[in-house]
């Protein structure tokens, strides 16, 4: 399944982000995914790993369960905030055995954001070392240079990038580092502006053109997050770096919110559907983020 998912990067690509719950019951979350009428349009899913350093069900076990039950390939997020080199390699071995052969490499949100008292980040490695580990595994060796027997099935690494900066030179440098370390696909933070999407793709293509080997085939994947409330739009605009929400988007939601919550939702969905269609035309590789509110996806994808 994983090989087929990565192959789709050459044409069109649609994945869905799933965040496991703070619960022993992941099945309820998967039931919500299974209820999506347009689920057949989604090529694969990603599983988050304790985002914002908040306690959640294991990303590793959730990835195995999701792939088995949804019958779709999974990209498992691995955050280096919580792992040293030994734990990280151990998880890659286990994932490989269960056929989960794509990982999204993250350094991880800072531990100070955690909802658990006195949590300390490990941060022995960052996402670059995880990308390097995947490459080593594909060569059949571990970090110590010792052979892994049998040799793991081929694994694929994915990375993330901000979708906006006042100066794109910083984004460009980080993209170069991720492609240099063999990221098959790089998923952006949510995009809410057509011009930003065009700029992102131009910068990405400029960076990957610097490589002449297989790394030149890396692909940019646009993050899409439907905003259906003024509160969410204002929070992203004011508090989340690396994302640009146009003032026109917010103004439209302000106007709609004065009419009714229903109108606010309707306008937000119309705006979200519009930007989804625009960025898909610019680059037909999309990663859907919906904070587990899966029911809205049928409207977005209609």
N, C-alpha and C positions, 0 to 999 in steps of 0.2 A: 504493500500500500504506500509506503513512504516514497519509494522510487517514482511511482506514478504521480504523487503529489508534487514532488520536485520537478518532474517533467512538465507539469502544467505551468510552471513559471515561464516557459518558453512562449506561451500563448496567453491564456487568461487564468486567473488564480483568485479564489475566494475562500478565506478562512474566517473562523469565528472564535473569539476569545471567550473562554469559560473560566470563571473563578470558583474554585472549590469553597464550600461553606465552612464556617467554624462549627463543625458538627461531625458526628460519626456517620451521618447519612448523606452520601454523595448521590445516591440514586434519585432523590427528589430533584436535584439540579439537573441530572441527565433526563429525567422525565420532562422537564421544561424544554430541553433542547429537542427531544423527540416529538414534541407537540408542534414544532415549527412546521407550518404547511409547506414552506418553500425550502425545507431542509435539503432536498435533492440538489438545490443550486449551490450548496456549500461543499467545497472540496475537502476540507479538513478543519480541525480545530486546534487551538492552542490552549494549554492549561497553565494558569499563572501559579507562581510560587511565593506564597505569603506576601502579596503586594503591600506596600507601605509598612512592611515589617509587622503586619497584623497576623495573628494566629489563624491559620486555615488548615483544612484537611491536606494531607500530603500530596504534593504535586506529582510525585513519582507514582504513587498508587492510583491517584486520580487519572493519570495519563493511561496507565494500563487498563483500568476499568472502562474509561471512555472509548478507547480504541476497540476493545472487545464488544462493548454494547452498541456503540453507534455505527460500527463497521466503517469507520472513516479514519484516515491516518491522523495521527496526533503529533503536534510539536510540543514537547515538554519544556517548560521554562525551568532553567536551573540558575538560582541566584547564589553568587559567590559570597554574599553577606553572611550566609549561614553555614558555609562549608570550607574545609581545608582541601588540599589536593587529594588526600586519601579518600575522603568522603565523596568528593566529586567524581573521581575515577570509579569508585565502587558503584555509584548510581548509574554511571554510563554503562558499566558492564551489565547491571541488572536490566536496564532499559533495553539494551541490545538483545538480551535473551528473550524478552517479551515482544520483540518486533517494533518497539518504539525507537526509531532510528533518526529522529530529527529533534534537535534541542535548540531552544532560544536562549542564547547566552546573555546573562545580565550580571553586572556587578552587584546590583541590589540597592534598594532605597535604604537610607541611613537608619540604624537601629534605634535612634532617639525618637523615631516616629511610632515605635511599637506600642501595642496595648498591653504588653507584658512587662512587669516591673524589672528594672535593672538588667534588661537585655543588652548584651554586648555583641557587636558584629565581629565575625571571624576575619573576613577580608584578607585571608592569606593570599588569595589570588583575585584578579579581577576578570572581567569577561574575556579579555585578550588571552589569558592563560587557559580558559575553558575552550576557546576556539582552537588554541594550540593542541590541547588534549584530544579534541575530536580528530584533528589531523593525524596525531600520533597513533590513535586507535585505528585509523584507516590504513596506517602502515603496519599495524600489527604489534605495536610496542606501547609500553606505558611511559610515565614521566621519567622513570629510572633507566629507560632504554632497554628494558627487558621484554622479551617476547610474550605475547598473550596467546595462549593456545586453548581452543582454536582461535584463529584470527577473527575478530569481530566482523559482523556484517557491516557494509558501508554505512557510515553515519553522515548526517548533513547538519551544518550549523547555520543558525539564523541569528541576526543581531537587531538592535533597535537604533533609531536616530530621532533627534528632535525634528520637528517639521517647520520650525521658524527660528530666526535669529536676526537681530538688527544687522549683523554682518554675517554673511553665509560662509566666510572664510573658516570660522571655527567648525561649523558643520562639515565643511569640505575636508578638513584635516581628520576629523573623526571618521568620516566615511572612508577615507583612504586607508586608515588603520584597520577598519573592519574588513574591507575588501582584501587588503594585503594579507589578512589572516584567514582567508578562504570562507567568508560568509557567502552562502548560496543566495540568501535573500535578506534584505534589510527592511524592517518594518518601521514606518514612521509613526510619530505621535499623530493624533487626529488632525486631518486637514479640513479647514472650513472655508478656504478661499481658492478660487480657480487660479489666480495669478501666482499664489504661493506654490500650488501644485506644479505649475509649469516651471517655476524657478527651481524647485527641488529636483525635478527630473533632469533639468539642464545641468545642474551641479553634479548630480549622481552620474550622468552619462559622461561628463567631462572627467570625473575621477576614474571611472572604470576603463576609460579609453587609454589610461596610462599603463595598463597591463596587457600583455600579449599572450599569456597562457590561459588556463581554464578560468582564472579569476575575472577575465573580461566578460564572462557570462553571468556575473552576479546581477540580481534584479532588485529593483526598488518596489516595495509594497506599500501602498498608501493606507494609513489608518483612517477609518471612518467611524465616527461616534455620533449617533443621532441625538441632537439636543432638543428636548421637547418641553423644557421649562426655563423660565428666565433666571431662576436661582442657579441652575447648572451653568448657563451661559456666562453669568456674571462671575461665578467662582473660577471657571476656566480662564476667563479674560484677566482676572485680577491676581490669581494665586498660583497658576500653573505655568512655570517657565517652559519655553520650547514649543508653545502652542500659540497660534494667532486666531482669535475670534473677531471677525469684522464688526465694527460698530453698527453697521446696517443690520446685521443679524440680531444684535441685542436690541436695537431700536424697534424692530418688528415685533419682538417678543414682549417688549415693554407695552407697546400699543395693544397687543392681543391680550395681555394679562389684565388689562383694565376692563376688558369685555367679560371674560369668563375663563375659568381653568380649561374648559373644553376648547375654546378658541385658541388659547395659549398652546395647548398640545397640538392642535390642528396646524397652526402656523409653523411651529417648530418642526413638525414632521414634514411639511411641505418644503421648508428650507433645507432640511437634512436630506430629503430625497433628491432635491435639485443638485446639491453639491455632490452627492454620491454619484449621480449620473454624469456630472461634468468631469469629476476626477477619473471615473472609470473610462471615459473616452480618451482622456489624456494618457492614462496608463492602466490597462485592464488587469491590474493586480491589486486586490483590496483585502484588507484585514478589518473585520467588523468588531467593534467594541460596543457593548450595550449594557454594561454593569449587570449582567445576568437577567435583564428585562427582555427575555427572548420573544415575548409576544409582539413587540413592536417591529420585529424584523420582517414579518410578512408585509407590513405596510411599506417599509423602506424598500424592499426588493420587488414590490409590485410594479 
